[in-house]
Amino acid sequence: MDTTRDIIYRNVKLNDAAIAFDASDGLGKGITGSVVDDFDPDDVDVVQFSEKRAEADGLDVGTPFLGGRRIRINGTVYGKTRALCYDNLWQLRAALSPTLASREIPGDKGYLPMYFAVPTNNLLYAGAIAMRALVMPKSFRAPINRDQHGGTDGDALAISWSSLMVMRDPLFEGQTPQNFYFTDTVITSGATATASTDLVNKVTHGLVAGDRVYLTALTGGTGLALNTSYYVPSAGLTTGAFKVSLTAGTGGAPVNIATDYSSVSFAKFQTITGDFLNRGTYNAPLNMLFAVGPQAGAISVATAGSSFTITIPASTGNRIIRVKRDKIITVEEGGIESLRRSWLTFQQSTTWPLIPAGTSGYTVTINGCVLDPGTTDGSHMWFWESYA
């Protein structure tokens, strides 16, 4: 942490980089505000299973993990008058109150961002890395004694203060999250399906042989199914009609349409690929938000050694699915957010994704469900670059 730059917590400057000293003589001269004199962020718990080996030297140990981090800050609050100094001190006490921090955003349990910056030669930044730490104040001290803090109310005054802060997540993070937005699902409606030809009829449907599609709505008819992976074979394909097959590729046998459908809606599978860039030095937890319609479907994600599927049942309204950094998945429907861990299945021993430092690829596949239906928008994933 660079004490030549602002350090801000709950909109209060713990370290005011612009604090200026008025050296002229007279009442009310001097400086007003707070500065950080020293800052120690390096008290981090290391958690590891260990057990004495039976009838042998040494220990059997498990994988180490980081626990909480404690930050110790010492500073000084100044006032051009004693009255100003005490006003600043009360403001500082309120900012560093754990109960007030908890009430500010109750869901964060008092762990709010402290903002700061550090200089860097890394050309990916503009001279400084803007960072944050999610901290809760555990203690605040500002001892007062007669010899140092006496005088008349018009005198300038300085009071030393100290605070112990705790980070439940030991990582320092970039201030601005790295966002990756998804494209809305495009639904093609107004098609029909004919039993005698096994064709789905839609002028300028835009599909090509080998495309993977799913049906989002069906009226009448039999033989087709909603939210099933279909492929477009070459057989029967024109600009105004196509068949569907359960076999991947272009040569699969068409599905038999037993009776006509008066209305068919369909969408192409969405497979979103790209690269994350974590400019930090440590693994970053990934957050995801999917706004989906009432259709059943599945969302598959593969990134950073993690592979998982969210299986979504049908419902009567739009929903918001959140995959949160603290290993929680929730679904919001009708304004009520609930845990839905049962919807999540991991395909590998590596579970919740952590984005490593550097570049790493991702693949997100949308099957059956509709992203950002109607006026609902905002499906995306994001992470804060992390620093050890």
C-alpha positions as CSV (number, residue, x, y, z in Angstrom):
1,M,0.0,0.0,0.0
2,D,1.4,3.4,-1.1
3,T,0.9,6.0,1.7
4,T,1.6,8.8,-0.8
5,R,-1.9,8.1,-2.4
6,D,-5.4,8.2,-1.0
7,I,-6.6,5.3,1.2
8,I,-10.4,5.3,1.5
9,Y,-12.8,3.3,3.6
10,R,-16.5,3.9,3.7
11,N,-16.0,7.3,2.0
12,V,-13.6,8.5,4.6
13,K,-10.0,9.2,3.7
14,L,-7.8,7.3,6.2
15,N,-4.9,8.6,4.3
16,D,-5.4,12.0,2.5
17,A,-2.7,12.4,-0.1
18,A,-3.7,16.0,-0.7
19,I,-3.4,17.1,2.9
20,A,-1.5,20.4,2.9
21,F,0.3,22.2,5.6
22,D,-0.3,25.9,6.0
23,A,3.0,27.2,7.4
24,S,1.9,30.8,8.0
25,D,1.5,32.1,11.5
26,G,-1.7,32.7,13.3
27,L,-4.8,31.0,14.7
28,G,-6.2,28.1,12.7
29,K,-3.1,27.4,10.7
30,G,-1.6,23.9,10.2
31,I,-3.3,20.9,8.6
32,T,-6.6,19.1,8.9
33,G,-7.3,15.5,8.0
34,S,-5.9,12.0,8.5
35,V,-2.8,10.3,7.3
36,V,-1.6,6.6,7.6
37,D,1.9,6.5,9.2
38,D,2.5,2.7,8.8
39,F,0.6,-0.2,7.3
40,D,1.2,-3.9,7.9
41,P,-0.9,-6.3,5.8
42,D,1.3,-9.4,6.1
43,D,-0.3,-11.3,9.0
44,V,-2.0,-14.2,7.1
45,D,-3.2,-17.5,8.6
46,V,-2.0,-20.7,6.8
47,V,-4.4,-23.6,7.4
48,Q,-3.2,-27.1,6.8
49,F,-4.1,-30.5,8.2
50,S,-1.1,-32.2,9.9
51,E,-0.7,-35.3,11.9
52,K,2.3,-37.0,13.5
53,R,3.4,-40.1,11.5
54,A,2.9,-43.3,13.4
55,E,6.3,-44.8,14.5
56,A,8.2,-42.6,12.1
57,D,9.8,-39.1,12.0
58,G,7.9,-36.2,10.7
59,L,4.3,-35.3,9.9
60,D,1.7,-36.3,7.4
61,V,0.2,-33.0,5.9
62,G,-2.6,-31.9,3.6
63,T,-2.9,-29.2,1.1
64,P,-2.2,-25.7,2.5
65,F,-4.9,-23.0,2.3
66,L,-4.8,-19.3,3.3
67,G,-7.1,-18.3,6.1
68,G,-7.9,-14.7,7.2
69,R,-5.6,-11.8,6.8
70,R,-5.1,-9.1,9.5
71,I,-4.1,-5.6,8.6
72,R,-2.6,-3.2,11.3
73,I,-2.8,0.5,10.5
74,N,-1.3,3.3,12.5
75,G,-2.0,6.9,11.6
76,T,-2.5,10.5,12.8
77,V,-5.6,12.7,12.7
78,Y,-4.9,16.5,12.5
79,G,-6.9,19.6,13.1
80,K,-6.2,23.2,12.6
81,T,-8.0,23.6,15.9
82,R,-8.7,21.1,18.7
83,A,-12.4,21.2,17.8
84,L,-11.7,20.3,14.2
85,C,-9.3,17.5,15.3
86,Y,-11.9,16.0,17.6
87,D,-14.6,16.3,14.8
88,N,-12.3,14.4,12.5
89,L,-11.6,11.8,15.2
90,W,-15.3,11.1,15.6
91,Q,-15.7,10.7,11.9
92,L,-12.8,8.3,11.8
93,R,-14.3,6.3,14.7
94,A,-17.6,6.0,12.9
95,A,-16.0,4.9,9.6
96,L,-14.0,2.2,11.5
97,S,-17.0,0.9,13.4
98,P,-17.7,-2.8,12.6
99,T,-21.4,-2.5,13.5
100,L,-21.9,0.5,11.2
101,A,-20.0,-1.3,8.4
102,S,-22.3,-4.3,8.8
103,R,-25.4,-2.2,8.6
104,E,-24.2,-0.3,5.5
105,I,-24.5,-3.4,3.3
106,P,-26.0,-6.2,5.6
107,G,-25.3,-9.0,3.1
108,D,-21.6,-8.3,3.2
109,K,-21.4,-8.9,7.0
110,G,-19.3,-5.8,7.6
111,Y,-16.5,-6.7,5.1
112,L,-16.5,-3.6,2.9
113,P,-13.9,-2.4,0.4
114,M,-10.9,-0.3,1.4
115,Y,-9.5,1.5,-1.7
116,F,-5.9,2.2,-2.3
117,A,-3.3,2.2,-5.1
118,V,0.3,1.1,-5.6
119,P,2.8,2.2,-8.3
120,T,3.9,-0.3,-11.0
121,N,6.1,-0.6,-14.0
122,N,3.7,-3.1,-15.6
123,L,2.8,-1.6,-19.0
124,L,-0.7,-3.1,-18.7
125,Y,-1.5,-0.4,-16.1
126,A,-1.2,3.4,-16.4
127,G,1.6,3.8,-13.7
128,A,-0.5,2.5,-10.8
129,I,-2.7,-0.4,-9.8
130,A,-6.0,0.7,-8.3
131,M,-6.7,-2.0,-5.6
132,R,-9.2,-2.8,-2.9
133,A,-9.3,-5.0,0.2
134,L,-12.6,-6.3,1.7
135,V,-12.0,-5.6,5.4
136,M,-13.9,-5.3,8.6
137,P,-12.5,-3.2,11.5
138,K,-11.9,-5.2,14.6
139,S,-10.6,-2.5,16.8
140,F,-9.9,1.3,16.9
141,R,-7.6,3.1,19.4
142,A,-6.9,6.7,19.8
143,P,-5.5,7.3,23.4
144,I,-5.7,10.8,24.8
145,N,-3.4,12.2,27.4
146,R,-3.2,15.5,29.1
147,D,0.4,16.4,28.2
148,Q,0.0,15.8,24.5
149,H,-3.6,16.8,23.9
150,G,-4.2,19.7,26.2
151,G,-4.4,23.4,25.4
152,T,-7.1,25.8,24.3
153,D,-9.8,25.0,21.7
154,G,-8.2,27.3,19.2
155,D,-4.9,25.4,19.2
156,A,-3.9,23.0,16.4
157,L,-3.9,19.4,17.5
158,A,-2.7,15.9,16.3
159,I,-4.0,12.6,17.8
160,S,-2.4,9.2,17.0
161,W,-4.8,6.4,16.1
162,S,-4.5,2.7,15.3
163,S,-6.9,0.1,13.9
164,L,-6.8,-3.7,13.4
165,M,-8.7,-4.8,10.3
166,V,-9.6,-8.4,9.2
167,M,-10.0,-9.8,5.7
168,R,-12.0,-13.0,5.6
169,D,-10.8,-13.5,2.0
170,P,-7.0,-12.9,2.2
171,L,-6.7,-11.6,-1.4
172,F,-6.1,-8.0,-2.5
173,E,-8.1,-7.2,-5.6
174,G,-8.3,-4.8,-8.5
175,Q,-10.9,-2.1,-7.9
176,T,-12.7,-2.6,-11.2
177,P,-14.0,-6.1,-12.1
178,Q,-13.2,-7.7,-15.4
179,N,-16.6,-8.2,-17.1
180,F,-17.4,-10.6,-20.0
181,Y,-21.0,-10.2,-21.4
182,F,-23.0,-12.9,-23.2
183,T,-25.0,-12.4,-26.4
184,D,-28.8,-12.6,-26.0
185,T,-30.4,-15.8,-27.3
186,V,-32.0,-15.2,-30.7
187,I,-35.3,-17.1,-30.9
188,T,-36.8,-17.7,-34.4
189,S,-40.6,-18.1,-34.2
190,G,-43.4,-18.5,-36.7
191,A,-42.2,-21.8,-38.1
192,T,-44.3,-24.8,-38.8
193,A,-43.5,-28.6,-39.1
194,T,-44.9,-31.0,-41.7
195,A,-45.3,-34.7,-40.9
196,S,-45.4,-35.9,-44.5
197,T,-41.9,-34.4,-45.3
198,D,-40.4,-34.3,-41.7
199,L,-39.6,-30.6,-42.5
200,V,-39.5,-27.6,-40.3
201,N,-40.7,-24.7,-42.5
202,K,-39.4,-21.2,-42.0
203,V,-38.4,-18.7,-44.8
204,T,-34.8,-17.5,-44.4
205,H,-34.2,-19.6,-41.2
206,G,-30.5,-18.9,-41.5
207,L,-29.3,-22.4,-40.5
208,V,-26.6,-24.4,-42.3
209,A,-25.9,-28.1,-42.3
210,G,-24.4,-29.2,-39.0
211,D,-25.9,-26.4,-36.9
212,R,-27.0,-27.5,-33.4
213,V,-30.4,-26.3,-32.4
214,Y,-33.1,-26.7,-29.8
215,L,-36.8,-26.1,-29.9
216,T,-38.2,-23.5,-27.4
217,A,-41.9,-23.7,-28.2
218,L,-44.2,-26.2,-29.9
219,T,-47.9,-26.0,-30.7
220,G,-49.8,-29.1,-31.8
221,G,-48.2,-32.1,-33.5
222,T,-46.1,-35.0,-32.2
223,G,-42.6,-36.3,-32.8
224,L,-40.5,-33.4,-31.7
225,A,-39.3,-32.4,-28.2
226,L,-38.5,-29.2,-26.4
227,N,-35.0,-28.5,-25.1
228,T,-33.4,-31.5,-26.9
229,S,-30.1,-31.3,-28.8
230,Y,-30.9,-31.5,-32.5
231,Y,-28.6,-31.2,-35.5
232,V,-29.4,-29.9,-39.0
233,P,-28.6,-32.6,-41.6
234,S,-27.9,-31.9,-45.3
235,A,-30.9,-33.9,-46.4
236,G,-33.9,-31.6,-47.2
237,L,-32.1,-28.4,-46.3
238,T,-33.2,-25.3,-48.3
239,T,-33.3,-21.7,-47.4
240,G,-36.9,-22.1,-46.3
241,A,-37.0,-25.5,-44.6
242,F,-34.8,-28.0,-42.7
243,K,-35.0,-31.3,-41.0
244,V,-33.6,-32.2,-37.5
245,S,-31.6,-35.2,-36.4
246,L,-30.4,-36.5,-33.1
247,T,-27.0,-37.4,-34.7
248,A,-24.2,-34.8,-34.7
249,G,-22.9,-33.7,-38.0
250,T,-24.6,-33.3,-41.4
251,G,-25.5,-36.9,-42.3
252,G,-27.8,-38.0,-39.5
253,A,-31.2,-39.6,-40.0
254,P,-34.0,-37.1,-39.7
255,V,-36.4,-37.3,-36.8
256,N,-39.9,-38.5,-37.8
257,I,-42.6,-35.9,-37.3
258,A,-45.7,-37.9,-36.7
259,T,-48.3,-35.1,-37.0
260,D,-48.1,-31.5,-38.1
261,Y,-47.1,-28.6,-35.8
262,S,-48.9,-25.3,-36.4
263,S,-46.2,-23.3,-34.6
264,V,-42.5,-24.0,-33.9
265,S,-39.9,-21.7,-32.3
266,F,-36.2,-22.6,-32.2
267,A,-32.8,-21.3,-31.3
268,K,-29.2,-22.2,-32.1
269,F,-27.0,-23.6,-29.4
270,Q,-24.8,-20.8,-28.0
271,T,-21.2,-21.7,-27.5
272,I,-19.3,-18.7,-26.1
273,T,-15.5,-19.0,-26.1
274,G,-12.7,-16.6,-25.2
275,D,-9.9,-15.8,-22.9
276,F,-9.7,-14.4,-19.4
277,L,-6.8,-12.1,-18.6
278,N,-5.9,-11.9,-14.9
279,R,-3.2,-9.3,-14.6
280,G,-2.8,-10.1,-10.9
281,T,-0.5,-12.5,-9.1
282,Y,-3.0,-14.9,-7.6
283,N,-6.1,-17.0,-8.5
284,A,-9.3,-15.0,-8.8
285,P,-12.8,-16.4,-7.9
286,L,-15.2,-16.3,-10.8
287,N,-18.8,-14.9,-10.5
288,M,-21.5,-15.5,-13.1
289,L,-25.1,-14.2,-13.7
290,F,-27.5,-15.8,-16.1
291,A,-30.9,-14.2,-16.8
292,V,-33.0,-17.0,-18.3
293,G,-36.6,-17.6,-19.4
294,P,-39.1,-20.2,-18.2
295,Q,-37.8,-22.9,-20.5
296,A,-35.9,-25.9,-19.1
297,G,-32.3,-26.3,-20.3
298,A,-28.7,-26.5,-19.2
299,I,-25.7,-24.2,-19.0
300,S,-22.3,-25.8,-19.2
301,V,-19.1,-24.0,-18.2
302,A,-15.4,-25.1,-18.6
303,T,-12.6,-22.8,-17.5
304,A,-9.5,-22.8,-15.3
305,G,-9.5,-26.6,-14.7
306,S,-13.2,-26.5,-13.6
307,S,-16.1,-28.0,-15.6
308,F,-19.7,-27.9,-14.4
309,T,-23.3,-27.9,-15.6
310,I,-26.3,-26.0,-14.3
311,T,-29.4,-28.0,-15.0
312,I,-32.5,-25.7,-15.1
313,P,-36.0,-27.0,-14.8
314,A,-39.0,-25.4,-16.5
315,S,-40.9,-22.8,-14.7
316,T,-43.6,-20.2,-15.2
317,G,-41.5,-17.0,-15.3
318,N,-38.1,-15.5,-15.9
319,R,-35.3,-16.3,-13.5
320,I,-31.8,-14.9,-12.5
321,I,-29.2,-17.5,-11.7
322,R,-26.1,-16.4,-9.7
323,V,-22.9,-18.3,-9.3
324,K,-21.2,-16.5,-6.5
325,R,-17.5,-16.3,-5.6
326,D,-18.1,-17.7,-2.1
327,K,-19.2,-21.1,-3.5
328,I,-22.9,-20.4,-3.6
329,I,-25.4,-20.7,-6.4
330,T,-28.8,-19.0,-6.1
331,V,-31.9,-18.5,-8.2
332,E,-34.1,-15.4,-8.0
333,E,-37.7,-15.8,-9.2
334,G,-40.6,-13.5,-8.4
335,G,-38.3,-11.3,-6.4
336,I,-37.2,-14.1,-4.0
337,E,-33.6,-15.4,-4.1
338,S,-33.0,-18.9,-2.9
339,L,-30.1,-21.4,-2.7
340,R,-30.1,-24.0,-5.5
341,R,-27.0,-26.1,-5.0
342,S,-28.9,-29.1,-6.4
343,W,-28.9,-27.6,-9.9
344,L,-25.1,-27.7,-10.0
345,T,-23.1,-30.7,-11.1
346,F,-19.3,-30.8,-11.3
347,Q,-17.6,-33.0,-13.9
348,Q,-14.1,-32.9,-12.4
349,S,-12.4,-33.0,-9.0
350,T,-11.6,-29.3,-9.4
351,T,-14.8,-27.6,-8.5
352,W,-15.4,-23.9,-8.2
353,P,-13.4,-22.0,-10.8
354,L,-10.4,-19.9,-9.9
355,I,-9.0,-17.8,-12.7
356,P,-5.1,-18.1,-12.5
357,A,-2.7,-15.2,-13.2
358,G,-2.1,-14.7,-16.9
359,T,-4.4,-15.9,-19.7
360,S,-6.8,-18.8,-19.5
361,G,-9.6,-19.9,-21.9
362,Y,-13.3,-20.4,-21.2
363,T,-16.2,-22.1,-22.9
364,V,-19.8,-21.5,-22.0
365,T,-22.6,-23.6,-23.8
366,I,-26.3,-22.6,-23.6
367,N,-28.7,-25.5,-24.3
368,G,-32.4,-25.2,-24.1
369,C,-32.7,-22.1,-22.0
370,V,-33.1,-18.6,-23.3
371,L,-30.6,-15.9,-22.2
372,D,-31.8,-12.4,-21.5
373,P,-35.5,-13.0,-22.5
374,G,-37.7,-10.0,-23.4
375,T,-36.5,-6.9,-21.5
376,T,-34.4,-8.8,-19.0
377,D,-30.7,-8.3,-19.7
378,G,-27.3,-8.5,-18.1
379,S,-26.1,-12.1,-18.4
380,H,-22.3,-12.0,-17.8
381,M,-19.4,-13.3,-15.8
382,W,-16.8,-11.3,-14.0
383,F,-13.9,-11.5,-11.6
384,W,-11.6,-9.1,-9.7
385,E,-7.9,-9.5,-10.5
386,S,-6.3,-10.9,-7.4
387,Y,-2.9,-10.3,-5.7
388,A,-1.3,-12.4,-3.0
